[in-house]
């Protein structure tokens, strides 16, 4: 890792030698082409049944990579304009304002694509034969359809106006260069990205013949691995879970635990902004087809020219960077993942194999998830002494750690009494054996955790800090990163967001380390008395 001074000097020199920007003529032509493409999407969606009178599509001012966004048009005034009494009644009812609607029939789903005359039968067969799942089937279709772009000889597809506005590249870690990946060394995301890249390459090798068949049916050139990686990124960055499209507006749809995964053209152009008042919803009346509505509270209706954004939800920086290609400073949803350093399965002894089996029966994995929200809730209870005595460890942490500190005898008792598939379900024998343990091991009921559990957590946290902040395997100490953040404007986009992510991880690891030390001190005081 470069020193801060050397890096910033080199980067400034690089920037000063960059070629001049696009001249005015080329910029005007590019802007005109972008506006024309956005207009084609607007027309296609309107012809498909969308209500877009109050919005337009244009290149986003939030994203610096030329991506498109949804913006309020002058028609927004007609939505917001109400009589004094109507406005008062709206405030009282908190009735949301529908800014735009998008037809569910245009949604990109495996079911909708299976109805396509050319490629539909093959897609249905691939799914029915379990050659691929529905998500990957959509990705295959996207990879094939990408071949239409930039080829004037290719016949336009039914969703061509939407495809034209999709980004040509992504900033997710899947597309990081080797240099950019070094900015993630020591983090969970570094390993997760490597594994994802390997899995997608393997999947493509298996599905390439099917992709060739789909391309042949559409009269297109066969896609390649980069096309498949691009399609995968399109899906994961734009898909949403909708209730059943055939039950929209019914009680059954409201109660649905899992919905239909889909990309909704038009809605997918909405960019993220934390705490945005706007959101999407699926609804339909008896006389109407299902539609996805973009709604805002009456007080949050955007002004003409303002971008209409939505909040992507409580996602950690790890999720944001992996799926969307950005990270947020001081993300309140940040999560630190601790993975138990287990040897390969072939090297497990009988006891370790039993521990892993018990984890599986409880619906757990050999890893812990420590969130910033859990830490904030713990600290909010008062002083260190008060919170360590009264607050349990985050959900699932106690149950996982417990498995790794049980004696072999207790482990066998648990395996005999544990019910398969019950997440976090410590049996009654666990509580009794734990409470009688010489280590003072507590249960998940909220009692003070024992020394064995806390010591194991402490060691895992120390290992994580050393892994992330080491010079060889990590990216150096937190203090160095915080200094580098002051010169973030000199970094590339990927490096800047990788830096923000790893700073959040290091801060959270240190904070939990301090919290764990306080808990250990409290436990030692308890044992002395």
N, C-alpha and C positions, 0 to 999 in steps of 0.2 A: 504494500500500500504506500503510495506516495506520501511524503510529508505535506502538510497543508500549504505551506509557502511554495514548495516546488510545484505542486499540482495546480494551484491557482495561477501561478506565473505562466506555466505551460499552456493552460486553458485560455488565458487572456491572449497569449501570443497566437494561439490557433484561431481564436475568434477574429483577431485583427487582420489575419491573412485570408479570411473566408472570402469567396468570390462575391461580387456585388449582387444585389437582389434582382429579381425580375423587373424588366423595364415596364413602363406604364402601359404600353400597348399590349404586352403579353398578360399583364395583370388584369387589364380590362376584359380581354378575351376569356381568361379563366373565370372571371367573375360572371360574365355573361353565360358561359357554359354551365356553371354551377346553378345559376338562376333558372336556366332552361330545364335542367335536370330536375330541380325541385318542383318546377311547374308541372312537369310530366307526372310526377308522383301525385301531386295534388289533384290533377285531372283524373288519373286512373282510380284513385281512392274514391273520389266523388262519384264517378261512374259506377263504382262497385257498391255504393250505398252509404259512404261515409258522410258525416256532417262536419264540414271544415270551414264554415262561413266565418268563424272567429279566429282562425289560425292560418299560418303559412309556414312552409319549410324553408330554411335557409341555413347557410353555414354558421355554426355556433361561435359565439364570442367567448364562451366559457372554455371550450376545448381549443387548443392551439394547433391541432393537427388537421384542420380542415374538415372535421366531422360536421354533420348537419344537426340542427336542433329544431324544436317546435317553438314558434313565436306567435304572440298575440297580434292579430291584425286590427284594422279599424273597426271590423265587425264586432269586436269585443264590447264596444260601447252599447250595442243593442242588447246584449246579454245582461250587462250591468245596469242598464237604465231601467228603473222601476219607479212607479209612483211612490209618493211619501208613505202611503199606507202599505203598499206592497213591500217596500223596503223594510219597514218596521216589522211586518209579519214575517218576512224572511229571516230577519235577525232573531226574532223570537223562536222560530222553528229551527234555526241554524240550517236552513235548506241549502245544500250545495248547488253551485252553478255548473252546469255541464258545458265545458269549453269546447269539446270535440267528441265525436263518436266514430268508432272504426268497426266495420262489419266483421263479425267473427268468421264469416264465410271466406274472407281473404286471408285468414290466419294460416301461417305455415305450420302445419301439423302433419304427422305421419298419416292420419286418417284422411285429411284433405288431399295430400299429395297422392295417396293411393287411388283417388278418383280421377287423376289425370289420364287422358286417353293413351298417351304414348308410354310413359314410364310407370304409370300406376300399377298395372298388373304385376310387373317385376318387383316393385317395392312391396306389394302385398305378399308376394311369394317369399321374398327374403325374410320378412317378419314372421310369416306363418311357419316357415321352416327353421326359425330361430337361428338363421345365419347372422342376423343383426337385430338389435333392439330398435325401438322407434326413434330414439334420439340420434343414433348413428345412421339410421336410414335417411333422416332429414339432412344430416351432414353430407352423406353421399350425394343426395340430390343437389345440395348447394354447391358442392365441388364440381359437379357436372355443369350446372347452370352458369357457373362462373366463366365457362369457356365461351359463352355468348358475348361477354363484355369485351369490347375492343375489336370484335370481328364483324365487319359490316356485312359479310356474306351469310352470317348466321341469322336464321329467322328469329324474330323477337318472341320471347316467351311471355306467358300471361302475366308474370310478375316482374317483367323487365324494368319498368320504371322504378320499382323498389330496389332491385338488385343494383341499379346504377348508382344509388346513393349510399350503398354500403361502403365502409372504409376499405381501402385496398390493402391496408396493413394494420397491425395491432401492436400495442405496447405492453401486452401481458408478458409475464415472465417466460412463457412458452417460446417467445420470439426474441428473447434477450440474446445479445451476442455473448461470446465467451468473456469478453472484457466486462460487460455489464453483469454477468453472472457472478463475477468475483466480488461484486458489491453485496452479494447475498450470502457469502460464505459463513458457515456456522449457524445459519438460521434453518428453521423447519422448511421454509419455502424453497431453499436451495435444493434440498433432497427431494421435496415433492415435485418440483419442476423437472428434475432429472428423470424421476420415475414416470411422470406423465409423458414426457417426450419419448421415452422408451416404449411405453404402452401404446401410444398412438402410432408409432412406426410399425409395431407388431400388428396392430389392427389393420393398418393400411395394406400390409403385405397379404393379409388374409382376404381383404375385401376388394383389392384392386381388380380382379376379374369381374366382379359385380359392377364396379364403377365403369368398366369398359363397356359392359352390356348396356348400362343406362345411357352412356354417351352415344352408343351406336343407335339406340332407339330414338334419340333426340336429334340425330344427324350432326353431332358435335365431336370435336377432338376429345380423346380420353383425358381425364384429369391426372394430375401427378400428386405426389406426397405434399408439396407446398400448398396445393389447392385444398387438399383434405384438412391440413392443419388450419388453413384460413377458415374453412367451413366450420370446423369445430369451434373456433374462436367466435365466429358469428353466432352460433347457437348458444353457447354458454354465456355470452355477454348480453344477449337480447331476449332470450326465452323467459316467459313467465308462466306460472301455474294458474290455470283458469279452472273454475268449477266446470262440471260437465256441460258442454255446449248444447246438449239436448235437454238439459234440465235447468237452464238459466232462469232465475227468478222464482224457482220453486223451493220448498222447504228442504227437499232432498239435496239440492245443490248447496244450500247454506250449510248443511251438516256434513258435506263431503270432506273427508279428511285429506284427500289428495285429489288434485284436479288434472286437467289435460294440459300438458306442457306445450306451449306454442310461442311462436314469434308473431306478434301482431304488427304488420306493416303500418307505419305512421306512428303508432304508440312507441315503437322501439326507437324512434328518433329522439324521444325525451331524454335529456341528460340528467345526471345526478346533481342534487344540491341538498346537503344535510338540512333536515327540518323544513323542507319545502312543504307548503300547505296543500299543494295539489297531489292528487293520487288517481289511480285508475280503479275501475270497478266493472264487473260484468253484470248486465241486466238485460231483461227482455220482457215485453208485455205480450199478452196472449196473441195479439194481432201483428206482432213484429218479430223479425228474426233476431237472434242473439247479437248483441253489439257490446263492444268494450268502450266505456266512456271515460274520458279524462275530465275529472271534476275538481273544482276548487271551492273552498268556503267563500261565502259572499264577501267577507272582508279581505280575502286573499286573491281576488280576481286580478290577474296581471294587466298592466296598462299596455296600450298599443306599442309594439316594438320591443316589449319585454319578453325574455325567454320563459317558456313554460317548462319548468323542471319538476321532477319527482324525486322523492327520497328512496334510494335503493334498499333501505332497511338497516337494521343494526348489524352491520357486517364489519368484521375486523379488517385491519389493513392487510392481513394475509389473504383474506378472501377478495378484497378490493383489487389488490395488485395481481392476484392470480387470475381473476375473472375479467376485470375491467381495465387493468393497466394503470392504476393510480393509487396513491395512499394519502391519508389525511393526518395532519399534525394533531397530536393530542386526541386521537380517536377514542371516545368513551367506550366503544365496543371492542377495544383491543383485547386479544386473547393470546396467552403464552402457552405453548404446547410442550410438555415434558414427555419424552419417550424413554421408557426403561431400556437400558443398554443390554438387551438380551443377546446371548450367543446364537448362532444358527441352530435351527431345530435339531439337526443331527447331533449336536453337542449337549443337548439338554439331559440332565440327570432325572431320576424319577421324581424328585421333589419339585424341580422347576416345571416339569411337564404337568404335574398335578396343579401347580399354581396357575398355569395358563389355562388348564381345563376349567378350574373354578371361575376364572375370569369370564370365560366363554359362557358358562352356565348362568352367570349373573348379567350377561349382556354387556360386558365391559371389555376393554382392550388394554394392553400394557402401555397406557399413556394417560397423562393428566392434562386437563384444560383449565387454566387459571385465568380468569377474566379480570379486566380492570374494574368492571362493575362489582364483582365479588369483593375486590379489595376495597373499593370505595364504601360499600355497605358495611364491611367489617370495621373500617376506620371511623365510620359515622356513629358508631355506638358509644364513642367516648375515648377515654384514655387507653393506652396500650394494655394496662392491667385489666381494665374492665372488658375490653373487647376480646382478649385472648381467653378470658375465663368464661365468657358467655356466648361467643359466636362460634359456630361449627366451621369446619373447613368447607370450601365450595362443594356443591352437589357432585357426587360421584368420586371425589378425590379421596375421601375417607374410605369408601368401600374398596377402591382400587389399591390403595396403600396397605390396607388391612390384609389383603391376600398375600402380600409379599413379606409380612412379618409374622404370620401365623406359624406356629411350630408344626412339624410334620404330623403330630398327633391331632392337633386342632384342624389341620388341613384335611385329613382323612374324615374327621367328623363332619366338616363342612360339605365335603363331596358326597357323603352319604345322605345328608339332610337337605342339600341345596336343590331348588327346583330349577330345571333348565329354562333358560330364556327369560329370567326375571331380572331386569336391569337394576343393579344396586340393591338387590334383595337379599341382604344378610339375613340368614335364618335365625330362628330363636336360639338355636344352639350356639350361633356366632355371638350373640349378645351375652349369653351366660358365660361362654368360655372366655370371651374378651374381657368381661368385667372382672373375672377371677384371675386373669393373667398377672404374673409377677411384674410385667412391664407396665401395668396400668392401662392397657389398651382399651380405648373407648369404642363406642359404636356410633352409627350415624344418627343416633337420636338426639345429638346435640351436646353430649357430655364432653368434657375436656379430653382431647386426643392424648394418647400415651406417648412415652418417650420414643418407643420403637417407630411409631408412625411418623412422628415429627422429625426424628433423626433421618429417616429414609427420605422424607420430603426435602430436608435441608441438603442432603447429599446430592439429590437430583438437581436442585436449584444451583448449587455450587458448580456442578458439572455443566449445566446450561450456560451459566455466566462465563465459565472458562472457555467453553466451546465458541461462544459468540465473540468474546473480547480477546481471545488469544491472537497473537501476531501471526502464527503460521496457519492455523485452521480457521480462524475467525477474521474479523476486520478491525481489531484494535479496541481500545477502551472507549467507553461511552463519552468521556470528556472530549476525546479527539473527534468523534462524530459530531458532537454539538458545536464544536468550533468550525468543522467543515460545513455544517448547515448554514452558517453565516455567509458562506460564499456559494450558496446553492444556485444562484443565478448563473454561475460559471460552469455548472455541471450540465451534462446532457439530461434530457427528460427522464430516461430510464434510470440513470444514476441518482437523480434527485429523489425520485419516488422510492427507489431501493433504500436510499439513505434515511428517508422519513420512516419507512417500515422498520428498519433495523434499530433505529433510535428508540422507537416505541417498544420493541421487543426487549432491548437492554434495560430501559427504564422500568418496565414491568417486572423483569426478572430480579432486578436489584430491590424493588419495592417488596416483592413477595419474600425475598431473602431476609429483609429486615423484619417483616411480619412473622416469618417462621422463627427467627431468633427470639423475638418477643414471646412467642408462644412457648418455645423451649424454656426460656427463663421462668415463665409463669408455671410451667409444669414441674420444673425442678423445685421451685418454692413450695408447690403443693405436696410433692413427695417428701420434703423435709418435715412437713407438719403431719 
